Amino acid sequence: MDKEQRDILRKKIHSLIEREEDKIQDLKKLTQPISPENAIGRISRMDAINNKSVNEAALRASESKLKKLNYALTQIDEDNFGNCASCGLEIQEGRLLLMPESNKCIRCAAR
C-alpha cells in the first residue's frame, strides 16, 4: 500500500470515526431507562423495552466498530497494515475502503 492510498484510507477512517461517534451519542439517548411512571399501555411498554434492547445491541456494535477504527488508525503507518492477519496476503483495496477496520482478507474472513 503506497502513501497516497494510506492518506485516502486515513481520511476515510476519520470520517467513519466521526460518524460512529455521532451514532453512539444518538443510541445512548435511545437506551435511557424507561420510566415506569409514564402512562403508557402494557403493549406500548413492552414495545419500548424491546426497542431499548435493540438499540443497546446497536450501541455495543457501534462501540466495537469505533474501537476497531481507532486501532486501525494507529496501525495505518505500520509496514504490515493492509495485510491479512491469517494468511499474510494483502487485503483487497476495495475491502479496506469499505471496512478499514478489517484485518482479514475476504477469503479468510469467509472461513
C-alpha positions in Angstrom: 0.0 0.0 0.0 1.5 3.3 -1.1 1.4 6.7 0.7 -1.4 8.0 -1.4 -3.6 5.0 -0.6 -2.8 5.3 3.1 -3.8 9.0 3.0 -7.1 8.2 1.3 -7.8 5.5 3.8 -6.8 7.7 6.8 -9.4 10.3 5.6 -12.0 7.6 5.3 -11.2 6.3 8.8 -11.5 9.8 10.3 -14.9 10.2 8.6 -16.1 6.9 9.8 -14.9 7.6 13.4 -16.8 10.9 13.4 -20.0 9.1 12.1 -19.7 6.3 14.7 -19.2 8.8 17.5 -22.4 10.7 16.4 -24.3 7.4 16.1 -23.1 6.3 19.6 -24.4 9.6 21.1 -27.8 9.1 19.5 -28.0 5.5 20.6 -27.1 6.4 24.2 -30.1 8.7 24.2 -32.3 5.9 22.9 -31.1 3.5 25.6 -32.0 5.6 28.6 -34.0 3.7 31.2 -37.8 3.6 30.6 -39.6 5.4 33.4 -42.3 3.2 35.0 -44.4 6.3 35.9 -45.1 7.1 32.2 -48.7 6.5 31.5 -48.3 4.1 28.5 -50.1 0.9 28.0 -48.7 -2.6 28.7 -48.2 -3.3 24.9 -46.5 0.1 24.4 -44.2 -0.5 27.4 -43.2 -3.9 26.0 -42.5 -2.4 22.6 -40.4 0.3 24.3 -38.5 -2.3 26.2 -37.9 -4.3 23.0 -36.8 -1.2 21.1 -34.4 -0.3 24.0 -32.8 -3.8 23.8 -32.4 -3.5 20.0 -30.8 -0.1 20.5 -28.5 -1.4 23.2 -27.2 -4.1 20.8 -26.7 -1.5 18.1 -24.8 0.7 20.7 -22.5 -2.2 21.6 -21.8 -2.9 17.9 -21.0 0.8 17.2 -18.7 1.0 20.2 -16.9 -2.1 19.0 -16.6 -0.7 15.5 -15.3 2.6 16.9 -12.6 0.8 18.8 -11.5 -1.2 15.7 -11.4 2.0 13.6 -9.3 3.8 16.2 -6.9 0.8 16.3 -6.7 0.8 12.5 -5.9 4.5 12.6 -3.0 3.8 15.0 -1.7 1.0 12.8 -2.1 2.6 9.3 1.6 3.7 9.1 2.9 0.2 10.0 4.5 -1.8 7.3 2.2 -4.8 7.7 -1.0 -2.6 7.7 -3.3 -3.9 5.0 -2.1 -7.5 5.2 -4.3 -10.3 6.3 -3.8 -11.4 9.9 -4.5 -15.0 8.9 -2.7 -15.7 5.5 -0.5 -12.6 5.4 -1.6 -11.7 1.8 -2.6 -8.1 1.0 -6.2 -7.3 1.9 -8.1 -6.2 -1.2 -8.2 -2.4 -1.6 -12.0 -2.3 -2.0 -12.5 -4.2 1.2 -10.2 -1.7 3.1 -12.1 1.2 1.7 -15.5 -0.2 2.7 -14.3 -1.7 6.0 -11.0 -0.1 7.1 -11.2 -1.9 10.4 -10.8 -5.2 8.6 -7.7 -7.3 9.5 -8.5 -10.2 7.3 -8.9 -10.6 3.5 -12.3 -11.7 2.1 -11.2 -15.3 1.7 -10.0 -15.7 5.3 -13.0 -13.7 6.7 -15.4 -16.1 5.0 -13.9 -19.2 6.7 
